[in-house]
Amino acid sequence: MSRVSDTRQRTREAAIALVADGKRPHELTVDLIYAAIKQGSRTTINDELKLWKDERAKADALGAELPPAIADAMRSLWVAAVEQGEQIFGEHRHALESDLATLQRAHDDVVVERDAALTAADQFQNEISHLHEQGAELEQRLARETEGKRDALGQIHALQQEVATVRADMAHQLEAAQHTQERLTTEFQATIATRDAAFQAERDKANERVEAAQARMLQETDAAREGLRQAEQQTAKLRQRGEEQQTRLTELRLEEARHRRELADAETRLAELISVTTDRDQLALELATVRGQVTGMAAAIQSMEARAVAAETRLANTRKRRRAE
């Protein structure tokens, strides 16, 4: 992993650790992050910290509209998705950097071989120059001996033959050296062409792998967005169902309170009738009527209580399902 990507990763880790220690996201600064990781440029830290704050703000804004349990689950899912995406991206980047380093080493080997061939060519050129210098020296020696020994025609003739032989040898060696240089130059050019073709092929493969990795990242991002949209729709339905059940439970409780008040009023009237009525027949009739009303109201209250208990049970089950989801 490159130095810049390592700094960005450590910036995110330091920000998460500082928030876990009690810092608020808007209180985080470049100096705090740099003091925690002690590496990288402040520009890189500032860019990554700003990106992290934006992502955190989006997650907090989404969580503010949801119940706490669902908001925590959504934040955990978001953090896991981001970490997994960064890990996959880091692995692909590391593989591409490794391939690039391999290609760079191959290129360096080719450069070393080229330099060795050029050095050998320079050596041949130096040898040719040395031979030229020897020839020039022999010619000078021949001239000196010719001037000093004009009377020794035989020796001059011998020296002339020697010079001719040396010149022929020099020409032969020069021609051989030139052929060798041309052969080495041709071989070097062929090697360079082969290495360049291999480097081009490897670079094309690396580009294809990068494009494939980018395509996979886009597909995974689309899948994550679709999952988030479905989760939001399910959360909205659960919230609406809970509100409806809460409203129904409130209505049942109000109706139960009204029946309890009516029962209290009936009991009060019954007590008044017992205390002020002197006519037994009328009292018995009214008493039977009130008792019938009381019995009916008690049955209604029991029915309301059963419906309230059932509604509370359904609401509790719905909340359990929401927590589980």
Phi, psi and omega in degrees: 000139182289167181296320182294313181296324178295321178296318179297317180295315180291332175296315178297316180297318180294321179297316179297319180294319179294321177295321177295331179279357176119353178287145173272151183304321182286348178274349182286135180234169178296324180295320179296316180294316181296322177294333181277319185261334176056044176196167175081168177272153180291333177294314178298316180297317181296316180297315182290323178295320177297316178298319179295319179297319178298315179297320180293321179296319178297318180294320179293321179296320177293320181290333181293335181269358184244161172299156185303316183296315180292322178298317178297319179296319179295320178295317179298317178297319179297313180298317180296318180296318179295315180296318179295318178298318178294321179296315180296317179297320178295321179296316179296319179296319179297320179296318180294320178294324177295316177298319180295321178295322177297315178296323179294321177296320177297318178297320178297321177298318178297319179297320178298316179297320178297316179297322178297318179295319178295323178296317178298319178297319177298321178297316177299319179296322178294320178298319178297318178297321178297319177297319176299320179295320177297318178299316179297321179295318179296320178298319178295320177296318179299318179296319179295318179292327178294317179293324184276336184229060179291335182280347182260076183296325180296318180293324178296317180299318179297317179297322178297319177297319179297317178298317179298319179297315180299318179297319179297316178298318179298317179297319179295314179296320178297317179297317178298319180296319179295318177298317179298317179298317179297319179297314179297321179295318179297314179299318180297316178297321178295319179296317179298318180297317180297314180295321178297319178296318179295319179297318178298318179296316179296322178295320177298318178297318179298319177297319178297318179295322178296316179296320178296319179296319178296320179297317179297320179298320178295319178297316180296323178295317178298319179296319179295320178295320179296318177298321178295320180295317178297320179296321178295318179297315179297321179295319179297318179296316180297320180296317180296318179297320179295320179296320179296316179294324178295320179296317179296321178296321178296318179297318179297321180293320177297318179295322177297318179298321179296317179295324178295320177296318178298322177295321178295318178297319180296319178295324178295315179297322179297319179294320179296318179298321181294324184278332187250347185269134179253344182273115184294321182295313178297320179297317180295318180298311181294325179296319178296320179297313181296320179297321177298318177296318180298318179298317179296317179294321178297318178296319178297319179295317178299320179295318178296319179297319178297318179294322178295317179297318179296319179296318178296323179295316178297321179296319179296317178297320179297318178296321178298316179297321178296319177295317180297318179293000000 
